[in-house]
Amino acid sequence: MNGQDNSGNESNVFEKVVDFVDERVGLKTIQAKMLNEPVPGGSRWAYAFGSVLLFIFILQVVTGILLMFYYVPSTDHAYASTQYIIHEVDYGWFLLSYHFWGSSAMVVMVFAHMSQVFLWGAYKKPRELVWLVGLALFGIVMAFGFTGYLLPWDQRAFWATVVGVEIMDKSPLIGDFMARFLKGGPTPGQMTISRFFVIHVMVLPAALMGLAGLHIFLFRKAGPAGPFRGTPEELKAKTDYFFPRQIWKDIVAMATVFLIICSLAFFEPVVLLEEATPDPGDYHPEPEWYFLFLFQLLRLKMFGGELGQLMGAIVLPGAFMALLAALPFIDTSPERNIFKRPVSLIAWILVMLMILVFTVSAIINRDFLH
């Protein structure tokens, strides 16, 4: 009887706490609004990309915080502390490897999410701002990969950063300033690793959380676009609510991605090269895999010389991003069916093929050199 009384008292206390918070915050209203949001055309696996991205980011924050308990951001101790994490900390090798593969998963998911939005025409009115904020989030995800890559302070990290900063240096107006600021000297050193660490663990997470919150707010305001096929009447007739079907799909997608990252961390754990030195020796510098297509592009003869490098490293990628930003204001047609937008479909296929071909070419060239 005492056990039942205690259980009842605990339940009453919990309910009182919930009611107290709800009265001041409106938790039940927020919960009802989020769970009962209509999903035009019904729940779909394609809608899970955003939730998976948020899930990956949360785990990147968790694993990153755990790694910071042992990591020392200095040229004297960064390499040794990373080795300590791998070899001495219980399951440290898995933690570091999960964080490493998690960054790659974020890049893959952000490409998949942007592709889905583009192909479904979900960037069109009234979702222009959702698209623009999404592009900014894409830039932050790529910056995460670039800044985090240096922190282990091995030869791969050091020279990949050198290559990236040299590319940045070619930017007009602010390129020289940004390169000097990030390096903090003639060659990467203590100031470099300190600044990359601060940007990676403080500046970028704060920016991403702010923009992600704005992205979700704008998305909720505009509402889901729904599939590109079907009349408004047909989509309305098939409308589901976010709970339970879409939440179930999101959970399954997140669990699948989590298992994939865990498998990669287990079977392909992070292995460091020698400690970073200003002499590359036999190592051939190259960036992380998601920058390889740009690295390979710059090897083409047409991008030889300083002007060619400027065109390949800055002008073309900048023009492409500007085109993506202007896309909702250029493509004002209400038509969203990708099969009735052949130019968009062909353009997407060509861009994906170019990225794939140049990435594979860079990997083949790397294996040949090694």
C-alpha positions as CSV (number, residue, x, y, z in Angstrom):
1,M,0.0,0.0,0.0
2,N,2.8,2.4,0.8
3,G,4.4,1.7,-2.6
4,Q,1.1,2.6,-4.3
5,D,0.8,5.7,-2.2
6,N,4.3,6.8,-3.0
7,S,3.7,6.1,-6.7
8,G,0.5,8.2,-6.6
9,N,2.3,11.0,-4.8
10,E,5.1,11.0,-7.3
11,S,2.6,11.1,-10.2
12,N,0.8,14.0,-8.6
13,V,4.0,16.0,-8.1
14,F,5.0,15.4,-11.7
15,E,1.6,16.5,-12.9
16,K,1.8,19.7,-10.8
17,V,5.3,20.5,-12.2
18,V,4.0,20.0,-15.8
19,D,0.9,22.2,-15.1
20,F,3.2,24.8,-13.5
21,V,5.5,25.0,-16.5
22,D,2.6,24.7,-19.0
23,E,0.8,27.7,-17.4
24,R,3.8,29.9,-17.9
25,V,5.3,28.5,-21.1
26,G,2.3,26.9,-22.9
27,L,4.0,23.4,-23.4
28,K,0.7,21.6,-24.2
29,T,-0.1,24.2,-26.9
30,I,3.3,23.9,-28.5
31,Q,3.1,20.1,-28.3
32,A,-0.3,20.1,-29.9
33,K,0.7,22.5,-32.7
34,M,3.9,20.5,-33.6
35,L,2.3,17.0,-33.4
36,N,-0.9,17.9,-35.1
37,E,0.7,19.8,-38.0
38,P,-1.0,18.6,-41.3
39,V,1.3,16.9,-43.8
40,P,-0.2,17.5,-47.3
41,G,-0.3,14.3,-49.4
42,G,0.5,12.1,-46.3
43,S,3.7,11.3,-44.5
44,R,6.8,10.4,-46.6
45,W,10.3,9.2,-46.2
46,A,11.6,12.2,-48.2
47,Y,10.5,14.5,-45.3
48,A,12.9,12.8,-42.9
49,F,16.0,14.5,-44.1
50,G,15.6,17.6,-42.0
51,S,14.9,15.6,-38.8
52,V,17.9,13.4,-39.5
53,L,20.2,16.4,-40.0
54,L,19.1,17.8,-36.6
55,F,19.6,14.4,-35.0
56,I,23.2,14.1,-36.4
57,F,24.0,17.7,-35.3
58,I,22.8,16.9,-31.7
59,L,25.0,13.8,-31.5
60,Q,27.9,15.8,-33.0
61,V,27.5,18.3,-30.2
62,V,27.4,15.5,-27.6
63,T,30.4,13.6,-28.9
64,G,32.3,16.9,-29.4
65,I,31.7,17.9,-25.8
66,L,33.0,14.5,-24.6
67,L,36.1,14.8,-26.8
68,M,36.8,18.3,-25.4
69,F,37.3,16.8,-21.9
70,Y,40.5,15.2,-23.2
71,Y,41.6,17.3,-26.2
72,V,44.2,20.1,-25.8
73,P,44.1,22.7,-28.7
74,S,47.8,23.5,-28.9
75,T,50.5,22.5,-31.4
76,D,52.4,20.9,-28.5
77,H,49.6,18.7,-27.2
78,A,46.9,18.4,-29.9
79,Y,48.4,15.4,-31.6
80,A,49.3,13.7,-28.3
81,S,45.9,14.3,-26.8
82,T,44.2,12.9,-29.9
83,Q,46.4,9.8,-29.6
84,Y,45.5,9.6,-26.0
85,I,41.8,9.7,-26.8
86,I,42.3,6.9,-29.4
87,H,44.5,4.6,-27.3
88,E,44.0,5.4,-23.6
89,V,40.4,6.7,-23.1
90,D,37.8,3.9,-22.7
91,Y,36.0,3.7,-26.1
92,G,37.7,7.0,-27.1
93,W,38.6,5.6,-30.5
94,F,34.9,4.9,-31.1
95,L,33.9,8.4,-29.9
96,L,36.4,10.1,-32.1
97,S,35.6,7.9,-35.1
98,Y,31.8,8.5,-34.6
99,H,32.4,12.3,-34.5
100,F,34.6,12.0,-37.7
101,W,32.0,9.9,-39.6
102,G,29.2,12.0,-38.3
103,S,30.6,15.1,-40.0
104,S,30.6,13.2,-43.3
105,A,27.0,12.1,-42.7
106,M,26.0,15.7,-42.1
107,V,27.5,16.6,-45.5
108,V,25.7,13.7,-47.3
109,M,22.4,14.5,-45.6
110,V,22.6,18.3,-46.4
111,F,23.2,17.5,-50.1
112,A,20.3,15.0,-50.1
113,H,18.0,17.5,-48.3
114,M,18.9,20.3,-50.7
115,S,18.4,18.0,-53.7
116,Q,15.0,16.9,-52.5
117,V,13.9,20.5,-51.9
118,F,15.2,21.5,-55.4
119,L,13.7,18.6,-57.2
120,W,10.3,19.0,-55.5
121,G,10.3,22.7,-56.2
122,A,9.8,23.4,-52.5
123,Y,12.0,26.6,-52.7
124,K,9.2,28.4,-54.5
125,K,6.8,31.0,-53.1
126,P,6.1,31.2,-50.2
127,R,9.2,29.3,-49.1
128,E,12.0,31.6,-50.5
129,L,13.3,32.5,-47.0
130,V,13.4,28.8,-46.0
131,W,15.6,28.1,-49.0
132,L,17.9,31.0,-48.3
133,V,18.4,30.1,-44.7
134,G,19.0,26.5,-45.8
135,L,21.8,27.7,-48.1
136,A,23.4,29.5,-45.2
137,L,23.2,26.3,-43.1
138,F,24.8,24.4,-45.9
139,G,27.8,26.8,-45.8
140,I,28.0,26.3,-42.0
141,V,28.1,22.5,-42.4
142,M,30.9,22.7,-44.9
143,A,32.8,25.1,-42.6
144,F,32.4,22.6,-39.7
145,G,34.2,20.0,-41.8
146,F,36.9,22.4,-42.8
147,T,37.7,23.7,-39.3
148,G,37.4,20.4,-37.5
149,Y,39.7,18.7,-39.9
150,L,42.8,20.5,-38.6
151,L,42.3,19.7,-34.9
152,P,44.0,16.2,-34.7
153,W,47.2,18.0,-36.0
154,D,48.6,15.2,-38.1
155,Q,50.0,15.5,-41.6
156,R,46.7,14.9,-43.3
157,A,45.0,17.6,-41.2
158,F,47.9,20.1,-41.5
159,W,48.2,20.0,-45.3
160,A,44.5,19.8,-46.0
161,T,44.2,23.0,-44.1
162,V,47.1,24.5,-46.0
163,V,45.4,23.7,-49.3
164,G,42.1,25.1,-48.1
165,V,43.6,28.3,-46.8
166,E,45.5,28.8,-50.1
167,I,42.2,28.5,-52.0
168,M,40.6,31.0,-49.6
169,D,43.5,33.4,-50.1
170,K,42.5,33.7,-53.8
171,S,39.2,35.4,-52.9
172,P,39.1,39.1,-54.0
173,L,38.9,41.8,-51.4
174,I,38.8,39.7,-48.2
175,G,40.7,36.6,-49.2
176,D,44.1,37.8,-48.1
177,F,42.7,39.1,-44.8
178,M,40.9,35.8,-44.1
179,A,43.9,33.7,-44.9
180,R,46.2,35.7,-42.6
181,F,43.6,35.7,-39.9
182,L,43.1,32.0,-39.9
183,K,46.8,31.2,-40.1
184,G,47.9,33.8,-37.7
185,G,51.3,33.7,-39.2
186,P,53.3,32.7,-42.3
187,T,52.5,29.0,-41.8
188,P,49.9,27.2,-39.7
189,G,50.8,27.1,-36.1
190,Q,49.5,27.7,-32.6
191,M,47.4,30.7,-33.6
192,T,45.9,28.6,-36.4
193,I,44.8,25.7,-34.3
194,S,43.5,28.1,-31.6
195,R,41.4,30.0,-34.0
196,F,40.1,26.9,-35.8
197,F,39.2,25.4,-32.4
198,V,37.2,28.5,-31.3
199,I,35.4,28.7,-34.6
200,H,34.6,25.0,-34.6
201,V,33.3,24.6,-31.0
202,M,31.9,28.1,-30.4
203,V,31.2,30.3,-33.4
204,L,29.8,27.7,-35.8
205,P,27.6,25.8,-33.3
206,A,26.1,29.1,-32.2
207,A,25.5,30.2,-35.8
208,L,24.0,26.8,-36.7
209,M,21.7,26.7,-33.7
210,G,20.4,30.2,-34.5
211,L,19.9,29.6,-38.2
212,A,18.4,26.1,-37.6
213,G,15.9,27.7,-35.2
214,L,15.0,30.3,-37.8
215,H,14.9,27.6,-40.5
216,I,12.4,25.6,-38.5
217,F,10.3,28.7,-37.6
218,L,10.1,29.7,-41.3
219,F,9.2,26.2,-42.3
220,R,6.4,26.0,-39.8
221,K,5.2,29.4,-40.9
222,A,5.1,28.4,-44.6
223,G,4.0,24.8,-43.9
224,P,5.1,21.7,-45.8
225,A,5.1,22.0,-49.5
226,G,3.8,18.5,-50.1
227,P,4.7,16.3,-53.0
228,F,5.0,17.9,-56.5
229,R,2.3,15.6,-57.9
230,G,-1.4,15.8,-57.4
231,T,-4.0,18.5,-57.3
232,P,-4.5,20.6,-54.2
233,E,-7.8,18.7,-53.7
234,E,-6.1,15.3,-53.9
235,L,-3.3,16.3,-51.6
236,K,-5.8,17.6,-49.0
237,A,-7.7,14.3,-49.2
238,K,-4.5,12.4,-48.4
239,T,-3.3,14.7,-45.6
240,D,-1.8,13.1,-42.5
241,Y,-0.8,14.7,-39.2
242,F,2.8,14.9,-38.2
243,F,2.1,12.4,-35.4
244,P,2.2,9.4,-35.5
245,R,3.1,8.4,-39.1
246,Q,5.7,11.1,-40.0
247,I,7.3,10.8,-36.5
248,W,7.6,7.1,-37.0
249,K,9.4,7.5,-40.3
250,D,11.7,10.1,-38.8
251,I,12.6,7.8,-36.0
252,V,13.3,4.9,-38.3
253,A,15.5,7.1,-40.6
254,M,17.4,8.5,-37.6
255,A,18.0,5.0,-36.2
256,T,19.2,3.8,-39.6
257,V,21.7,6.7,-40.0
258,F,22.9,6.2,-36.4
259,L,23.6,2.5,-37.1
260,I,25.4,3.3,-40.3
261,I,27.7,5.9,-38.5
262,C,28.3,3.4,-35.7
263,S,29.2,0.7,-38.2
264,L,31.6,3.0,-40.0
265,A,33.2,4.1,-36.7
266,F,33.6,0.5,-35.6
267,F,34.9,-1.0,-38.9
268,E,36.8,2.1,-40.2
269,P,38.1,3.9,-37.1
270,V,40.2,7.0,-37.3
271,V,43.9,6.4,-37.8
272,L,46.3,9.4,-37.5
273,L,49.3,9.9,-39.7
274,E,52.6,11.3,-38.4
275,E,52.4,14.5,-36.3
276,A,52.1,17.7,-38.4
277,T,55.3,19.3,-39.8
278,P,55.9,22.1,-42.3
279,D,57.6,19.5,-44.5
280,P,55.0,17.2,-46.3
281,G,57.7,14.6,-47.1
282,D,56.1,11.8,-49.1
283,Y,52.6,12.9,-48.2
284,H,50.5,14.4,-51.1
285,P,48.3,17.1,-49.6
286,E,44.6,16.9,-50.3
287,P,41.4,18.0,-48.6
288,E,38.6,15.9,-47.1
289,W,36.5,13.8,-49.5
290,Y,33.7,16.4,-49.8
291,F,36.1,19.0,-51.1
292,L,37.9,16.6,-53.5
293,F,35.8,17.6,-56.5
294,L,36.9,21.2,-56.2
295,F,40.5,20.1,-55.6
296,Q,40.4,18.0,-58.7
297,L,38.7,20.8,-60.7
298,L,41.6,23.1,-59.9
299,R,44.0,20.6,-61.4
300,L,42.6,21.1,-64.9
301,K,44.9,22.9,-67.4
302,M,42.2,25.5,-68.0
303,F,42.6,26.7,-64.4
304,G,46.4,27.0,-64.5
305,G,48.0,30.3,-63.5
306,E,46.8,32.8,-60.9
307,L,43.8,34.0,-62.9
308,G,42.7,30.4,-63.7
309,Q,43.0,29.4,-60.0
310,L,40.9,32.5,-59.1
311,M,38.3,31.4,-61.6
312,G,38.2,27.8,-60.5
313,A,38.5,28.3,-56.7
314,I,36.4,31.4,-56.2
315,V,34.5,32.7,-59.2
316,L,32.8,29.5,-60.3
317,P,31.7,28.2,-56.9
318,G,30.7,31.8,-55.9
319,A,28.6,32.2,-59.0
320,F,27.0,28.8,-58.5
321,M,26.0,29.7,-54.9
322,A,24.7,33.1,-56.1
323,L,22.6,31.3,-58.7
324,L,21.1,29.0,-56.0
325,A,20.3,32.0,-53.8
326,A,18.6,33.7,-56.7
327,L,16.8,30.6,-57.8
328,P,13.4,31.3,-56.1
329,F,13.3,34.7,-57.6
330,I,14.3,33.6,-61.1
331,D,12.0,30.5,-61.3
332,T,8.7,32.1,-60.4
333,S,6.6,29.5,-62.2
334,P,4.2,27.8,-59.8
335,E,4.9,24.4,-61.5
336,R,6.7,22.1,-59.1
337,N,6.6,18.8,-61.0
338,I,10.2,18.0,-61.8
339,F,9.2,16.1,-64.9
340,K,7.6,19.2,-66.2
341,R,10.8,21.2,-65.4
342,P,13.3,19.5,-67.8
343,V,15.9,22.3,-67.5
344,S,16.0,21.9,-63.7
345,L,16.2,18.2,-63.9
346,I,19.0,18.2,-66.5
347,A,20.9,20.8,-64.5
348,W,20.7,18.8,-61.3
349,I,21.9,15.6,-63.1
350,L,24.8,17.4,-64.7
351,V,25.9,19.0,-61.4
352,M,25.7,15.7,-59.5
353,L,27.6,13.9,-62.3
354,M,30.3,16.5,-62.3
355,I,30.8,16.2,-58.5
356,L,30.8,12.4,-58.7
357,V,33.3,12.3,-61.7
358,F,35.7,14.8,-60.2
359,T,35.5,13.1,-56.7
360,V,36.2,9.7,-58.2
361,S,39.0,11.1,-60.4
362,A,40.7,12.6,-57.3
363,I,40.4,9.3,-55.4
364,I,41.9,7.4,-58.3
365,N,44.7,9.9,-58.7
366,R,45.4,9.7,-54.9
367,D,45.6,5.9,-55.0
368,F,47.9,6.0,-58.0
369,L,50.3,8.5,-56.3
370,H,50.3,6.4,-53.1
